[in-house]
């Protein structure tokens, strides 16, 4: 009686384990079929001239290759129905999508042994490309800026940027490194002394985006100041209000960053709306 009980328990345990394994293989086959169908739809859209996310295709191809290998190695543990299902999905995907020998069509698909052998040989020989990881790039450059209004003059500074894939962050700053000290504010008019001083600076930061190839755009905001100072007959400095401004600045521009040659170029404009316009250009390292 004990032996019969033990045998029954062992059988139940075996059946339970077998059921768990069947469920696991069914889930893997479901996943395999979903990925194959997704790749088929993407390839069909690509043939029709539509834009397809190539990174997703590579990622899915990597996943389907790993699943196919795992299921192939588990062939001896799957049920007959599971083995048949695996072969049908594999045949349809390999011949219908990867090699494009057959058009995609509803299940089931029946092919000759020669076609299947040829397809699998080509499949195994093809290298599997894993999804390309996002690369980090850094750009550092000096720049020169020319202020057109309200008071013309050159400024100098630099820009630093960090990119992750296509997106990035940057910070830009430039100044004429002159003193902006003054004692009082006055209107523009006749100043017999004739001594003038200019002072200004701009600090902005924002986002950059690589549009296509090395070409990118950037946009940001910050703060800028441009002052015009005159000296009176006593040598006291006065801020000329009509020719001075300060406030929130907007920054826009284009960038050209090349990996083959580790250089980057920028050209843009920083401005306080309606008050100041400064055009800047720069060139530096990109790595």
C-alpha positions in Angstrom: 0.0 0.0 0.0 2.8 2.4 0.9 4.5 1.5 -2.4 1.4 2.3 -4.4 1.0 5.6 -2.5 4.6 6.5 -3.2 4.2 5.6 -6.9 1.0 7.6 -7.1 2.7 10.6 -5.5 5.7 10.3 -7.8 3.4 10.2 -10.8 1.4 13.2 -9.7 4.7 15.1 -9.1 5.9 14.1 -12.5 2.6 15.2 -14.1 2.7 18.5 -12.3 6.3 19.2 -13.3 5.4 18.2 -16.9 2.5 20.6 -16.8 4.6 23.4 -15.5 7.2 22.7 -18.3 4.5 22.6 -20.9 3.2 26.0 -19.7 6.6 27.5 -19.8 7.2 26.3 -23.4 3.8 27.5 -24.4 4.6 31.0 -23.0 8.0 30.9 -24.9 6.3 29.9 -28.1 3.7 32.7 -27.6 6.5 35.2 -27.2 8.3 33.8 -30.2 5.3 34.1 -32.4 4.5 37.7 -31.2 8.1 38.9 -32.0 8.1 37.2 -35.4 4.8 38.8 -36.4 6.0 42.2 -35.2 9.2 41.9 -37.4 7.0 40.8 -40.3 4.8 43.8 -40.0 7.8 46.1 -39.7 9.5 44.6 -42.8 6.2 44.9 -44.8 5.9 48.5 -43.8 9.5 49.1 -44.8 9.0 47.6 -48.3 6.0 49.9 -48.7 8.3 52.9 -48.2 7.3 53.7 -44.7 9.7 54.8 -42.0 10.6 51.9 -39.7 12.5 52.2 -36.4 15.6 50.3 -37.3 16.7 50.1 -33.7 13.5 48.2 -32.8 14.0 45.8 -35.7 17.6 45.0 -34.5 16.4 44.5 -30.9 13.6 42.2 -32.0 15.9 40.2 -34.3 18.3 39.7 -31.3 15.4 38.5 -29.1 14.0 36.1 -31.8 17.4 34.6 -32.4 17.9 33.9 -28.7 14.4 32.4 -28.4 14.9 30.2 -31.5 18.2 28.9 -30.1 16.6 28.1 -26.7 13.6 26.4 -28.2 15.8 24.4 -30.6 17.8 23.1 -27.6 14.6 22.2 -25.8 13.2 20.2 -28.7 13.5 16.9 -26.7 11.5 18.3 -23.8 8.6 19.8 -25.7 5.4 18.0 -26.6 4.7 16.9 -30.2 2.2 19.8 -30.6 4.7 22.3 -29.3 7.4 21.0 -31.6 5.1 21.3 -34.6 4.1 24.8 -33.6 7.7 25.8 -33.2 8.7 24.5 -36.7 5.7 26.2 -38.3 6.5 29.6 -36.7 10.2 29.3 -37.5 9.6 28.2 -41.2 7.2 31.1 -41.8 9.5 33.7 -40.3 12.8 32.5 -41.7 11.5 31.9 -45.2 8.9 34.6 -45.3 10.8 37.5 -43.7 14.5 37.0 -43.3 15.2 35.5 -46.7 12.1 36.9 -48.4 11.7 33.7 -50.4 8.0 33.4 -49.5 5.4 36.1 -48.9 4.1 36.4 -45.4 0.8 34.6 -45.0 -1.5 33.1 -42.3 -0.5 29.9 -40.5 0.2 27.2 -41.3 2.9 27.4 -44.0 4.4 24.3 -45.6 7.8 24.4 -47.3 10.1 21.8 -48.7 12.9 20.3 -46.8 15.5 21.8 -49.2 14.1 25.3 -48.8 14.1 25.0 -45.0 17.7 23.6 -44.8 18.9 26.4 -47.1 17.1 29.0 -45.0 18.4 27.8 -41.7 22.0 27.6 -43.0 21.8 31.2 -44.1 20.2 32.2 -40.8 22.8 30.6 -38.7 25.6 32.1 -40.8 24.3 35.6 -40.5 25.7 37.6 -37.5 23.2 38.7 -34.9 23.5 42.4 -34.3 22.6 43.5 -30.7 21.0 46.8 -30.2 23.5 49.6 -30.5 24.1 51.2 -27.1 23.7 55.0 -26.9 27.1 56.7 -27.0 28.1 59.6 -24.9 29.9 62.5 -26.6 31.4 65.7 -25.1 32.2 68.9 -27.0 34.4 71.7 -25.7 35.1 74.8 -27.7 36.0 78.5 -27.5 33.7 81.0 -29.2 33.5 84.6 -30.3 30.4 86.7 -30.3 29.5 90.1 -31.8 26.9 92.2 -30.3 25.0 94.3 -32.9 22.6 96.1 -30.6 22.3 98.1 -28.4 26.0 98.9 -28.4 28.2 97.0 -31.0 31.3 95.1 -29.8 33.0 91.8 -29.5 32.8 89.3 -26.7 34.6 86.0 -26.1 33.8 82.8 -24.2 33.2 79.1 -24.6 30.6 76.3 -24.8 30.5 72.8 -23.3 28.1 70.1 -24.4 27.2 66.5 -23.5 25.3 64.2 -25.8 23.6 60.9 -25.1 22.5 59.5 -28.4 20.8 62.3 -30.3 19.8 64.4 -27.3 22.2 66.5 -25.3 22.7 69.4 -22.9 24.9 72.4 -23.3 26.1 75.6 -21.5 27.4 78.7 -23.2 29.0 81.8 -21.8 30.7 84.9 -23.2 31.8 88.3 -22.0 34.0 91.3 -22.9 35.6 91.1 -19.4 35.1 94.8 -18.8 34.1 96.6 -15.6 30.4 97.6 -15.4 30.8 99.9 -12.3 29.0 103.2 -12.4 27.8 105.9 -10.0 24.5 107.0 -11.4 22.1 106.6 -14.3 21.6 109.3 -17.0 20.0 109.8 -20.3 21.9 109.8 -23.6 22.9 113.3 -24.8 25.9 115.5 -25.2 28.9 114.4 -23.1 31.8 116.8 -23.5 34.3 114.4 -21.8 33.8 111.8 -24.6 35.1 108.9 -22.5 33.0 105.7 -23.1 33.0 102.2 -21.6 31.2 99.1 -22.7 30.6 96.0 -20.6 28.5 92.9 -21.2 28.1 89.2 -20.6 25.8 86.3 -21.5 25.2 82.9 -19.8 22.8 80.4 -21.4 22.1 76.7 -21.3 19.6 74.3 -22.9 19.0 71.2 -25.0 20.6 70.1 -28.2 19.3 67.5 -30.8 21.1 65.8 -33.6 18.8 66.0 -36.6 20.6 64.0 -39.2 24.2 62.9 -39.5 26.5 65.5 -38.0 23.9 68.3 -38.2 22.1 69.4 -35.1 20.2 72.2 -33.5 20.2 73.7 -30.0 18.0 76.0 -28.0 18.2 77.4 -24.5 17.7 80.3 -22.2 19.6 82.3 -19.6 20.5 85.8 -18.6 22.4 88.6 -20.4 23.6 92.1 -19.7 24.9 94.9 -22.0 25.7 98.3 -20.5 27.1 101.5 -22.0 28.8 103.9 -19.6 30.0 107.5 -20.2 32.2 109.7 -17.9 31.1 113.2 -17.0 33.4 116.2 -16.7 34.4 115.1 -13.2 35.4 111.6 -14.4 32.4 110.0 -12.7 30.8 107.1 -14.5 27.2 107.2 -15.6 25.1 104.4 -17.0 23.4 105.5 -20.2 19.9 103.9 -19.9 18.8 104.2 -23.5 21.8 102.2 -24.7 21.9 99.6 -21.9 19.8 96.5 -21.2 19.7 93.3 -19.2 17.3 90.5 -18.7 16.3 86.9 -19.7 18.1 85.8 -22.9 17.1 83.3 -25.5 19.7 81.2 -27.4 19.2 79.4 -30.8 21.7 77.9 -33.2 23.0 75.1 -35.4 25.8 72.6 -34.7 28.0 70.4 -36.9 29.7 67.6 -35.0 31.8 65.0 -36.7 33.0 61.7 -35.2 35.5 60.9 -38.0 37.4 64.1 -37.2 36.9 64.9 -33.5 35.8 68.5 -34.2 32.6 70.4 -33.7 31.3 73.8 -35.0 28.5 76.0 -33.8 26.8 79.1 -35.1 23.9 80.8 -33.2 22.4 83.9 -31.8 21.6 85.0 -28.2 19.2 87.8 -27.7 17.1 89.7 -25.2 13.9 90.1 -27.2 13.6 93.6 -28.6 16.8 94.8 -26.8 20.0 92.9 -27.6 21.2 90.7 -30.4 24.6 88.8 -30.2 25.8 86.4 -32.9 28.3 83.7 -31.9 30.5 81.2 -33.7 32.8 78.5 -32.2 34.9 75.5 -33.1 36.5 72.9 -30.8 36.9 69.3 -29.8 34.2 66.6 -30.1 34.9 63.2 -28.5 
